[in-house]
């Protein structure tokens, strides 16, 4: 499945390493210098660890709790920055879209179009994304099972686009929390698509009385290790040099200077799960 992605994405390196792939970057594009610095640092880490890498950054945040929440620096400004990251750093890029008429515009600048979890059933949006020919990453709704994502995959494929990724990001647990059901990962893999664990958004605590979403970043390593252990093809991690000053989702992001150490641990988990050949099993059952 990873090789199929490699055939459609420019600059998608290390795909024969046997490692999971990584979608990582800031929640939202805050400026050109920050985006380039983050992408360059993560590419250095992932090249060293032979992890295929896609840079993530939202060009606009449409899903905000409060009217005064930061939404972006301007659509085309942010999209041009994403395009520059892709060209100068040499990595594929992904951004989310929210309405059907955004698909064609965003597709001019990025390699993967992402469908937000709340919008994963929006037929017109899925078809518009599919018709661009770009890879479409669909986040599973917090209100859906993994099995129910079959219909989202079918919509994209029936629109003529076979390039689909599914991303797990937890399920609503009461009004102000999320819980991860790891059964969803193998369930979604049954649709013959790469399956990603959105580690950081799965640790959100939405609907806080302040109107600002909370989070549990101390559990990032726990969720990431578990996802690799149950066979996730990729991980989605939002990261920022200083999450406390991030303009969006700072409460659940991983500090950038902690990312490499985490990736090292995760590659070891992945390596430990690989089938080992040439083992002499005689006598094991004696």
C-alpha positions in Angstrom: 0.0 0.0 0.0 2.9 2.4 0.7 4.4 1.7 -2.7 1.1 2.7 -4.3 1.4 6.1 -2.5 4.9 6.4 -3.6 3.8 6.1 -7.2 1.5 9.1 -6.9 3.4 11.5 -4.6 6.5 13.5 -5.6 9.5 13.5 -3.4 8.1 10.6 -1.2 11.4 9.0 -0.1 12.4 6.0 2.0 9.3 4.0 0.9 11.3 0.8 0.8 12.6 1.1 4.3 9.8 -0.9 5.9 9.0 1.9 8.3 5.7 3.7 8.9 5.2 7.0 7.1 4.8 10.3 8.9 2.5 13.2 8.3 3.7 16.0 10.5 3.9 19.8 10.8 2.2 22.7 12.5 -1.6 22.8 12.9 -1.9 25.9 10.8 0.5 27.8 8.5 1.6 30.8 10.7 4.3 32.1 8.3 6.8 31.1 5.7 9.9 31.0 7.8 8.3 28.9 10.5 6.9 26.4 8.0 10.2 26.0 6.2 12.2 25.6 9.4 9.8 22.9 10.8 9.8 21.0 7.5 13.5 21.1 7.2 14.1 19.8 10.7 11.5 17.0 10.3 13.0 16.0 6.9 16.4 15.7 8.5 15.0 13.4 11.2 13.0 11.3 8.9 15.8 10.9 6.3 18.1 9.7 9.1 15.6 7.2 10.3 14.4 6.3 6.8 10.8 7.3 7.5 8.7 8.5 4.5 7.6 12.0 5.2 4.7 14.3 4.2 4.6 17.9 5.5 1.3 18.9 7.1 -0.1 22.4 7.5 -3.6 23.8 7.3 -3.9 26.8 5.1 -7.1 27.8 6.9 -8.8 26.6 10.0 -12.6 26.5 9.5 -13.5 24.5 12.5 -13.1 26.9 15.4 -14.9 27.0 18.7 -14.9 30.8 19.1 -15.4 33.5 16.5 -12.2 35.2 17.6 -10.0 32.1 17.2 -7.2 32.3 14.6 -8.1 31.0 11.2 -5.1 31.7 9.0 -2.9 34.3 7.3 -4.9 34.3 4.0 -5.7 31.3 1.8 -3.5 31.9 -1.2 -0.6 33.2 1.0 -0.7 30.0 3.0 -1.1 27.8 0.0 1.9 29.4 -1.7 3.9 28.7 1.5 2.9 25.0 1.3 3.9 24.9 -2.3 7.3 26.5 -1.4 7.9 23.9 1.3 7.2 21.1 -1.1 9.6 22.5 -3.7 12.5 23.7 -1.5 12.5 21.0 1.1 11.6 18.3 -1.4 8.7 16.6 0.4 5.0 16.0 -0.4 2.5 18.3 1.3 -1.0 17.9 2.7 -3.6 20.4 3.7 -7.3 20.1 4.6 -10.2 21.5 2.6 -13.7 22.3 4.0 -16.0 23.0 1.0 -16.2 21.6 -2.5 -15.0 24.8 -4.2 -11.8 24.7 -2.3 -10.6 21.4 -3.8 -9.5 22.6 -7.2 -7.7 25.6 -5.7 -5.8 23.7 -3.0 -4.9 20.9 -5.5 -2.8 23.5 -7.4 -0.5 23.8 -4.5 -0.4 20.5 -2.5 -0.1 16.8 -3.1 -2.7 15.4 -0.7 -6.1 16.8 0.1 -7.4 16.1 3.6 -11.0 15.8 4.5 -11.7 16.8 8.2 -13.3 14.3 10.4 -16.5 16.3 10.9 -16.9 16.4 7.1 -16.1 12.8 6.1 -19.7 12.1 5.0 -20.0 15.2 2.8 -20.5 13.6 -0.6 -19.9 16.7 -2.7 -16.7 17.5 -0.8 -15.4 13.9 -1.3 -16.2 13.9 -5.0 -14.6 17.3 -5.5 -11.4 16.1 -3.8 -11.4 12.9 -5.8 -11.9 14.7 -9.1 -8.6 16.6 -8.7 -6.7 13.3 -9.0 -4.8 14.1 -5.8 -4.4 11.6 -3.0 -7.3 12.0 -0.6 -6.8 11.5 3.1 -10.2 11.1 4.9 -10.2 11.5 8.6 -12.7 9.1 10.3 -15.5 11.0 12.0 -15.6 11.0 15.8 -19.1 9.6 15.5 -18.3 6.7 13.2 -16.9 3.2 13.4 -14.0 2.1 11.3 -16.3 -0.2 9.3 -18.5 2.8 8.4 -15.7 4.4 6.5 -16.2 2.0 3.7 -18.8 4.3 2.2 -16.4 7.3 2.2 -13.8 5.2 0.5 -16.4 4.1 -2.1 -17.4 7.6 -2.9 -13.8 8.6 -3.8 -13.2 5.4 -5.8 -16.4 5.6 -7.6 -15.5 9.2 -8.6 -12.6 7.7 -10.4 -9.8 8.2 -7.9 -8.1 5.1 -6.3 -5.7 7.1 -4.1 -7.3 7.1 -0.7 -5.8 7.2 2.9 -8.0 6.7 6.0 -7.0 8.4 9.3 -8.3 7.4 12.8 -8.6 10.3 15.3 -10.6 8.9 18.1 -14.3 8.8 19.0 -16.4 11.1 21.1 -16.5 10.0 24.7 -19.1 12.1 26.5 -19.1 15.8 25.7 -15.6 16.8 26.4 -13.2 13.9 25.7 -12.1 11.4 23.0 -11.2 7.7 23.3 -9.2 5.7 20.8 -10.6 2.3 19.8 -7.7 0.6 18.2 -10.0 -2.0 16.5 -10.7 0.7 14.0 -7.2 0.5 12.4 -7.4 -3.1 11.3 -11.1 -2.6 10.3 -10.2 0.3 8.0 -7.2 -1.7 6.5 -9.8 -4.2 5.2 -10.6 -1.6 2.5 -7.1 -2.0 1.1 -6.0 1.6 1.9 -3.1 2.9 4.0 -4.3 3.6 7.5 -3.0 6.5 9.6 -3.2 7.2 13.4 -3.8 10.9 14.1 -2.0 10.8 17.4 -2.3 14.4 18.5 -5.9 15.1 17.6 -7.0 11.9 19.3 -5.8 13.5 22.6 -7.9 16.6 22.3 -10.4 17.5 25.0 -13.1 19.5 23.0 -15.9 21.6 24.2 -14.1 23.2 27.1 -15.9 26.1 28.9 -13.2 28.5 27.7 -14.0 27.8 24.1 -10.4 26.6 23.6 -9.9 22.9 23.0 -7.7 21.2 25.6 -5.5 18.2 25.2 -3.3 15.5 26.8 0.1 15.7 25.0 1.7 13.6 27.7 0.0 10.6 26.1 1.3 11.2 22.6 4.0 8.5 23.0 1.5 6.0 24.4 -1.0 6.4 21.5 1.7 6.4 18.9 3.3 3.2 20.2 0.0 1.4 20.4 -0.9 2.4 16.8 2.4 1.0 15.4 1.9 -2.1 17.5 -1.5 -2.8 15.9 -0.3 -2.2 12.4 -0.8 1.5 11.5 0.8 2.3 8.1 1.4 5.9 9.1 1.2 8.4 11.9 -0.1 12.0 11.9 1.5 14.3 14.5 1.1 18.0 14.8 4.3 19.7 16.1 5.5 23.2 16.8 8.7 24.7 18.2 6.8 26.2 21.1 3.2 24.8 21.4 2.4 27.3 24.1 2.6 30.1 21.5 1.0 28.2 18.6 -1.9 29.9 17.1 -4.0 26.8 16.9 -4.2 23.5 18.8 -1.3 24.2 21.0 -2.8 22.2 23.8 -2.3 18.8 22.1 0.8 19.4 20.0 4.2 17.8 20.4 7.2 20.1 21.0 9.4 19.9 17.9 12.5 19.2 19.9 10.9 16.0 21.3 9.9 14.6 17.9 13.1 12.8 17.0 13.4 10.9 20.2 9.9 9.7 19.8 10.5 8.6 16.2 13.5 6.6 17.3 11.4 4.7 19.8 8.6 4.1 17.3 11.0 2.8 14.6 12.2 0.2 17.2 8.6 -0.8 17.9 8.2 -1.3 14.1 11.4 -3.2 13.8 10.4 -5.5 16.6 7.2 -6.5 14.8 8.8 -7.4 11.5 8.8 -11.1 10.7 12.1 -12.7 11.3 13.4 -15.3 8.9 16.0 -18.0 9.3 15.1 -18.8 13.0 15.8 -22.3 14.1 12.6 -23.3 15.8 13.6 -26.9 16.5 13.2 -27.8 20.1 11.0 -24.8 20.9 8.1 -27.1 21.7 10.1 -29.6 23.6 
